[in-house]
Amino acid sequence: MTDFAATRNLFHLPDGVIYLDGNSLGPLPRDAPARVARTTVAEWGDMLITGWNKAGWMAQPAALGDRIGRLIGAEAGHVTLGDTLSIKVFQALAAALNLVPDRRVVLSDNGNFPTDLYMAEGLMRLRDSGHSLRVVDPEAVAGAITDEVAVVMLTEVDYRTGRKHDMAAITARAHAAGAVVIWDLAHSAGALPVDLSGTGADFAVGCTYKYLNGGPGAPAFIYVAPRHADSLQPALAGWLGHAAPFDFDLAYRPGARVERMRVGTPPVLQMAALEAAMDIWDTVDMQAVRTASVALCERFIADVEAACPMLALASPRDAAARGSQVSFRFADGYAVMQALIARGVIGDFRAPDIMRFGFTPLFIGEDDVRAAAAILAEVMRDRLWDRPEHHKRAAVT
């Protein structure tokens, strides 16, 4: 059983702030500054380059990958860490297309994060082999999986609305049609239970700076199913994906299993911060997180709809079809969010009209949810959002 009162004390949360944006950037684990300082001074400072061996820097991507793997239902040794999520999407899609060489369609939906679609388009231009990207509504994905489709590439939880795909059902349907599946877990890892092994997923990718609390710019991860891991030829053949990087061969020989999906030098300082976060996640039961987050989301929806009839729920009403966020639509949603932030409730905004609120039981409780809903009600009732300073757009929304 997870003690959420205890986990709350493991994060730095500024006084007077209700933080409902952990789905965009997780808060700072209290132990992270000391962990990064130790890595900076005692390892980088005192060990210098010997830290790669003495401090185990080179092994961190695999070790952290296994710790993340526990949260997403991955087999040991089949998740590795490094680079950015965009790079990992590119890698996964390139590898997946090679598994289905006689098909030319990549299927995705318009709820996918734009970067995933950009990566697909860019890869197809590079390949110049007649591939096309087919984008449908989320509800139409299952029906669009035909014998033309090579790869189904989806984000499990829609970044705008929180709508959740049925991973098991879509994966099974894709496999029955002869297609390969890639799941983006950016809004799933650390938010809800995931069972990559049990559902038969082929590939998965995700980031560690949202629910996993690795900090801004924290590295991404990639999962490759065991049945594919020893046969893939990586499109990005980085030196750390080589079977023996320090042999400095001029020809590439892929490393074992998912290690071949490594590309560049591990971000050691970022991984130190992520280690501190994973020390917390190692104590957490994902089903307990899911149960608590559903209760928080339900409470927020009920309170907001009772007090703010001018806001339209954009998220699925059925909790089973929703991730760990709640979104409402309002034409001036950006200004409303700025007014909320000015009053200590931090969520975020996604164009054109969506206000997003993330619910992470590790540091958010029912009292926070009720208080946030009350402040939102005040902002709407008294039109506190309709001030010039709240309409001025910042670079990051």
Stockholm file with secondary structure:
# STOCKHOLM 1.0

chainA/1-397         MTDFAATRNLFHLPDGVIYLDGNSLGPLPRDAPARVARTTVAEWGDMLITGWNKAGWMAQPAALGDRIGRLIGAEAGHVTLGDTLSIKVFQALAAALNLVPDRRVVLSDNGNFPTDLYMAEGLMRLRDSGHSLRVVDPEAVAGAITDEVAVVMLTEVDYRTGRKHDMAAITARAHAAGAVVIWDLAHSAGALPVDLSGTGADFAVGCTYKYLNGGPGAPAFIYVAPRHADSLQPALAGWLGHAAPFDFDLAYRPGARVERMRVGTPPVLQMAALEAAMDIWDTVDMQAVRTASVALCERFIADVEAACPMLALASPRDAAARGSQVSFRFADGYAVMQALIARGVIGDFRAPDIMRFGFTPLFIGEDDVRAAAAILAEVMRDRLWDRPEHHKRAAVT
#=GR chainA/1-397 SS CCCHHHHHTTEECCTTCEECCTTTSCCEETTHHHHHHHIIIIIIIHHGGGHHHHSCGGGHHHHHHHHHHHHHTCCTTCEEECSCHHHHHHHHHHHHHHHSTTCCEEEEETTSCHHHHHHHHHHHHHHCSSCEEEEECGGGHHHHCCTTEEEEEEESBCTTTCBBCCHHHHHHHHHHTTCEEEEECTTTTTTSCCCHHHHTCSEEEECSSSTTCCCTTCCCEEEECHHHHTTCCCSSCCGGGBSSGGGCCSSCCBCSGGGGGCCSCCCHHHHHHHHHHHHHHTTCCHHHHHHHHHHHHHHHHHHHHHHCTTSEECSCSSGGGBCSEEEEECTTHHHHHHHHHHTTEECEEETTTEEEEECCTTTCCHHHHHHHHHHHHHHHHTTTTCSHHHHSCCSCC
#=GC SS_cons         CCCHHHHHTTEECCTTCEECCTTTSCCEETTHHHHHHHIIIIIIIHHGGGHHHHSCGGGHHHHHHHHHHHHHTCCTTCEEECSCHHHHHHHHHHHHHHHSTTCCEEEEETTSCHHHHHHHHHHHHHHCSSCEEEEECGGGHHHHCCTTEEEEEEESBCTTTCBBCCHHHHHHHHHHTTCEEEEECTTTTTTSCCCHHHHTCSEEEECSSSTTCCCTTCCCEEEECHHHHTTCCCSSCCGGGBSSGGGCCSSCCBCSGGGGGCCSCCCHHHHHHHHHHHHHHTTCCHHHHHHHHHHHHHHHHHHHHHHCTTSEECSCSSGGGBCSEEEEECTTHHHHHHHHHHTTEECEEETTTEEEEECCTTTCCHHHHHHHHHHHHHHHHTTTTCSHHHHSCCSCC
//
